[in-house]
Amino acid sequence: MAFKQASEYIKSGLEWIVEISLEKYFSTIPHDRLMQRLSKGIGGKQLLRLIHQYLRVGLIKEGLVG
């Protein structure tokens, strides 16, 4: 899908395409500050708890915990 969309941008006359990856970004965010800000926009305690648990869980990629 990304390649198709990039092709469309080029056809429309755009000359630059920038690709970014947020894979490692969220591990650099202080989780307590993130949760504090999310709590102002999300009223449901269960959803906040689920997000907090997700942030604390290590992910397994190619057999390694990261």
C-alpha positions in Angstrom: 0.0 0.0 0.0 2.8 2.4 0.9 4.5 1.8 -2.5 1.2 2.4 -4.3 0.6 5.7 -2.4 4.2 6.8 -3.1 3.7 6.2 -6.8 0.5 8.3 -6.7 2.4 11.2 -5.0 5.1 11.1 -7.7 2.6 11.0 -10.5 0.9 14.1 -8.9 4.1 16.0 -9.2 5.7 15.7 -5.8 9.4 15.0 -5.8 10.2 14.0 -2.3 9.0 11.0 -0.3 10.2 10.6 3.3 9.7 7.3 5.2 10.0 7.1 9.0 9.7 4.4 11.5 8.2 4.9 14.9 9.2 1.4 16.1 11.7 2.5 18.7 10.2 6.0 19.4 7.7 4.9 22.1 10.4 3.3 24.3 12.0 6.8 24.6 8.8 8.4 26.0 8.4 8.7 29.8 5.5 6.4 30.4 4.2 8.2 33.4 4.0 11.5 31.5 2.3 9.8 28.6 -0.3 8.2 30.8 -0.9 11.5 32.6 -1.7 13.2 29.3 -3.8 10.3 28.0 -5.8 10.3 31.2 -7.0 13.9 30.3 -8.5 12.8 27.0 -9.5 9.2 27.8 -12.2 8.8 30.5 -12.3 5.1 30.7 -10.1 3.6 33.4 -10.1 0.2 31.8 -8.7 1.5 28.5 -6.0 3.5 30.4 -5.1 0.3 32.3 -4.8 -1.6 29.1 -2.6 1.0 27.5 -0.4 1.1 30.6 -0.1 -2.7 30.5 0.8 -2.6 26.8 3.6 -0.1 27.5 5.1 -2.3 30.2 5.1 -5.6 28.2 8.2 -6.5 26.4 7.7 -7.5 22.7 9.2 -10.6 21.2 10.6 -10.1 17.7 12.6 -12.8 15.9 12.9 -14.8 19.2 14.4 -11.8 21.2 12.6 -9.9 23.9 12.9 -6.1 23.2 
